[in-house]
Amino acid sequence: MNIPIKRRLVIFWENNTVGNYDLLEDGDELFTYDCEYLKSQQAVPISHALPLRADPYGKRQLRPFFAGLLPEESQRQRIASFLGLSESDDFSLLEAIGGECAGALTILPKGQSPESDSLSKTECSHKKLYEIIKSLPYRPMLAGESGLRLSLAGAQSKLPIIFDKKNFYLPENGTPSTHIIKPELSEWFKGIVHNEHCCMTLARTIGIPAAETQIIKIGDIPCLLVTRYDRKTDDVTGITRRIHQEDFCQALGRPPEQKYQSEGGPLAREIIRLTREGWSTTPAKDILAFTDLIIFNAIIGNADAHGKNYSMLYDGKSRRLAPGYDLVSTVFWPSLATAPAMKIGGSDSINSILSGHWRKFAEEIRISPTALRARIKQLCTAILTHTCKTLSLPDECYAVLEIIKDRAKKLSEV
């Protein structure tokens, strides 16, 4: 017996229909790939956990991917409250804010199309942007604003924006954003903008791919302006194209509330195995790149590097590890927990990863312990050569950089 469809969301990849996400009258949910899409030579799955097939996927199978597109924790709660929705209602939340998500997908109610409203944007003065940023703690992602359907995963206040090197614009009607603004709004994490900019700059400088960042000030609010690596703007036409991505919770079929290893989240060896067994089209390169990110997060003292903070980028048939993002030295704030979100060799604290932990980690991910130790020393040595001046960092980054360098010195001796 077929259960009638109550509401339907259409999933677009650029302007092509990929599939339908249906809410049934009995409350169940289904995702079904579009039959014409399946016939295409260019068809690729939207997630490793949702391989191409004609049969529909049920709620248990589809939820990790689709829920993973939504904001998390307090951000999700406030959006739901503002819109008068249940925070557990993934379908209705995506119906309201799924027009501009991480990756290449646009999610719209049946009958709407991204084609008719493409390249729609509204210029945003600094005064207006300041007002918007101040409102984010109470109204994340400008939820409910006419024409805006913005969604980004994570628990931190942020805003997708279009920036053309001079002016800011709000992306409307599913128009791709180019940047993300991450304002410093919480007294609990004072200095987070300079902290993240320092860590991201340091990573890029020592050869670890990471998203481009710069510090800006909107009114009296320090903000991190992050260039989106899942967007590519043509220098001639100015048209921005989406590049698909998914984080490793989505890829491994874990819902976002299980992003931490202690809660059933991805293990480093699971990510390596997925990469090694052919999901990456450049497995050897990506295994080394992922290992570098693990090492780097250990050096900077990032205890919050969980399964949603590592992603894969999908461009056509190419699948590769995404650049680093959300690289923050959490040990900068002594009150924060030091238990690593993703353990290294069973370590219980980001502050006490010993040689035995690294040896066990090397065994778990099937790489040479000697090669791993050499790479740790190499990255630590590279970090120790830098100062705020050589990194072109403002003085506000000095304290966090000194913490990182002190950690690098100790880890180089492991």
N, C-alpha and C positions, 0 to 999 in steps of 0.2 A: 504494500500500500504506500503510495507516494504522499508525503506530507506536504501540504501547500506552502508556498513561499510567502512569508509575511513581508520582508523587505530585502532588497538586493543592493549590494555594492559592486560596482564594476572596477576591476583592477586593470589599469593602463600602464604599459611600459612605453614611454614616450607617447605616441598617439595610437599605439596598437593595443587592442583588447587582449589581455593575457588570460583573464578568467573572471569568475563571479564568486563573490563571498556572500552567501545567503543565510538569512535568519529565517528559520522555519516557524510555522504556527505553534509547534509544540515546544519551542525554545531551543531546539538543537541548531547547530550551525554547520554549514558545508562550504568547502572551497572546491571549485571545479575548474580545471583548465578549459579555456575556450577551444572548441573543436577545430576551428580554422587556424588558431595559433599552433595547435599540435601538428598540423599538416605542414607548417612552415619549416624550411631548411634552417632558419635562423632561431628556431624555438630553443630556449634554454630554461631550466627550472628557476623559479623565483627564490628557491631555497634548496640547500642540500637535503633538508629534511622533507621536502615536498617534490620528489622526482616527477618528471613528466609522465602523465598517464590520463586515460579517459575517465576512469572511475573517480568519484568525488572523495575528498578527504573529510573526515569527521572533526568535531571540535577538539578532541584530544590531540589530534595530529596537527591541525592548523594553528592552534592557539599560540605555541611558542613563537612562530614567525610573526603573526599579526599583532599579538600583544607586545612583542618586542619592538614594534614601531612606535609605541606610545610612550609619553613621559612616565616617570616612575614616582613612587612614594608620595611625598607631599605635593609635588607638582601635579600628579595625576588626581589626587584627592581634591585639590583646589579647582582644577579644570572641571571635574565632574560636578562639584558643588556649584560652580558658577553657571554651568549649563543645565543644572537640574537633572543630572544623570547619576546612575549608580556607578561608583568607581570600579566595580567589577565587570561592567558592561563594555567589553572590548568593542563589540560591533557598533554600538551607538557612539562611542567616543571616536572611532575611526570615521564614522559617518559624518561627524561634526568637524573633525580637524585633520583628516587623512589626505588632504589635497596636496600637501608638500611635506614628504617624509624623508628620512634618510634613505639613500639609494635612489633607484630609478623609478620607483612606482608612484603612481598617482591613484588615489582611491576616492571614487566619487559615487554618489547615489545614482541608481539607474535613471537614465534619461539625460544625464549631464555628461559633457565631453570636455577634455582639456583643450581640444582644438579650437573651439569657438572663443575661448577667453585667453589664448596664449599671449605672453608678453604684456600682461596687464600689471602695472605697478603704480604706486603713488609716492611722489617725492616726500621725504620726511626731514623737516628742518631739525637742527640740533635741539631746539626748544621742545618740539613735538617728541623727538626721540627721548629726551630727558624725562618727559612726562610718562612715556610708555615704559621706560626702564624702571621708574619708580613704582609703577603699577604692577610689575611682573610678580612680586611676591603674593599679590592678591588675585591676579588675573594672568596666570602663566600662558604664554603663547598667544596673548591677546584673544583668548577664547571667546567666541561669540561675536567678534567684530565682523561686520558685514563684509563679505568678499574674501575673508581670510580663513584658510584651513591649514594651520601650521602644526607640525608635530615633530618632536625630536625626543629620542630616548634619553634617559638620565634623570637624576634627582636634583640637579642644579638649575637655577634660573638661567635661561638663555633665550635668545631671539634670532630666528632665521631672518636674514636681511639681504638686500641687494646693495652692493657697494661698487661704484665704478671709478674708484680712486679719488673721486671728488665729493660725490653726493651719496646719500643713503636713500633707499626706497623700500617700501613695504611690498612684498610679492603678493599679488592678488590672484584669485581664481586659479590656483595651481601653478602659477608662474614659478620657475625654479629660482631659489635664492642662490647667492654666490658666497656668502659669508655667514658666520654665526657670531653674535655678540654675547659675551659671557660677563655680566657685570658683577662687581664686588658689592654685594648687598647685605651680607651676613657678618655681624660682629664676631660670630664664632670662628670664622675663617678669614680673619683680617690678613691681608697680604696675599690672598690666593691668586690674584691677577698677576702679580710680579713673580710669584712662585711658579705658576704654570708656564709663564713666558720664559723664565729662566731655564726650566727643565726642557721645554720644547726646543729652545734655541741651542742648548747644550747638546741635545740628541742630534740635531741636524749637523752641528759643527763637527762632531766626532764620527759622522758618517752613518748615523741611524736615521732612516727616513721618518719624518714627522711633519705634521701639518704646519703650514706657515702661520705665524702669529705676530701681532703687534699690539702694543699698549696704546689705548686712546683714552681720552677723558670726555665724558658726556656730562656737561655741567660739572658737578663736584664728585661724580662717580667714576672711579677707575674701571675700565672695561678691557677685556681681552677680545680683540677682533681676530677671528680664526678664518682663514681661507679654506673653503670646503674642498676637500680632495675628491669628493664624489660629484663634483660639478666641473665642467670644462667650458669656458667661454671662448668663442671664436674671436680672434683679434680683429678680423675684418668686418664680419657681420654683427658682432656683439651678441649673437645668439648663444645662450647657455644650454648645454646638453647635460642631462643627468647620467651618471654612471652608477650602476647598481652595486649595492653592498649588502652584506648581512654580518652581524656579529656572531661569535662562536656559540653563544647560547641559542640563537636562532638556528644556526647550521647543525647543531647537535641535538636539536629538539628539546631544549630546556626552556621553560617559561622564565620571564625576567625576574620573578621573585626567587629563582634558584640560581642567581648569578654567582654567588659565593660558593667555593668548594665545600665549605662546612654545611651548606644547605642543599647539597646535591649538584652544585654547579660544575662546569667543565674543569677537568684536570689538564695540566700542561701536556701530559702524555697523550690524552685524547685528541688534543688539537694537533700535535705532531703526527699522530697516526692518521688523522683525517687528511692532513697535508701530504704525508708520505704515500698514502694509498691511492693517490691520483686525483683528489679533488682540486688541488692546485695544479695548474699547467706548468709551473716552475717549482717543483717540490724541493729540490736541493737548495735553491736560493731562498725559498720561503722558510724552510726549517732553520737556516742560519739566521735569517732576519727575525724570526719569532724568538729564537734563543737570545739574540742580541737584546730584544725588548725585555725579556725576562731578566737578563743580567742588569740592564740599565735601570729597571724599576727597583731591583735589589740595591743597586748603588745609591740611587737618589732617596731611597727609603719610602717607596710608594706601596703602602699596605693595601691599597684599594684597587689594585690591578686585577679585576675580576673578568669573568668570561665575556661580558659585554664591552670590555675595553680593548678587545682585540677583534679585528674584522677581516673579511675577505672582500676584495673588489672584483666585480664581474663586468668586463668590457667586451661585448661580443662573446666569442668562445673562450676568451682569456680569463683565467681565474688566478688571482695572486693576493698575497697578504697586503692589507691596507697599511698606509703609513701610521706611525704611532699617533695617538691622541689622548687627551686627558692625562698627560704625564705630570704628576704632582708629587712633591715630597711631603707626604702626610706626616712624617716624623717632625716636621717643622712645628706642628702643634702638639705639645707634649700630652695633652688630654685625650688625644685620639688613640684608639686601639692599635696595637702593633701586630696583631695576628694577621698574617698575609691572606688576602682574598683567594689567592691561588698558591698553594704551598710549594716550596722548593725543597725536594728531598725530605718532606715531612717536618720541616722547620715550623716551630710554633710562634716565632716572632721575626719580624723583618729586621730586628736589631741583632739577631743571633743566628745567622746562617753560617754554619761552620763548614770546614773542608769535607767532613763526612756527609753533610747535607748535599753539597755540590756533587760529590762522588755518586751518591744515590740518585740524584737528579739526572746525571749523565747516563747512568744505567737505565733509568726509567724511559728516557727519550732516545736511547740507543745511539749515543754519540760517545766519542772517546773522552774519558775523564781528563786526560792530559791536554787534549785540544781545548776542552772547556776551560780548564784552569788558565791556559795560555790566553784565551780570548778575554777572560775576566781581567787578567793582568793588563792586557793591551788596552781595554776600554778604560780601566782605572787610570792607567798612565796618561792616556789622552786627556782625560778630564782634569788631571792634576796640572797640566800645562796651561790651563786657562784661567783668566781673571775676568771681572766685569768689563774691563777695558778691551781685552781681546775678543770678547763676545759681543761687544757694543751694547751692553746691558746698563740700565740705569742703576744708580747707587742703591735703590730700594731692593735690588736683587742680591746685594752683597751677603746678607745674613744667611739666606737659603743656600747660596753657592758655597759658602764656607762650610756649612753642615754637610753638603754633598761631597766636597773635597776631603773632609775629615773621614767620611765613610769610605770614599774611594781609596784613601791611604790604607785603612784597616783591611778592606776587602782584597787589596792587591797582595796582601801578605798571607791570605788564606791558602 
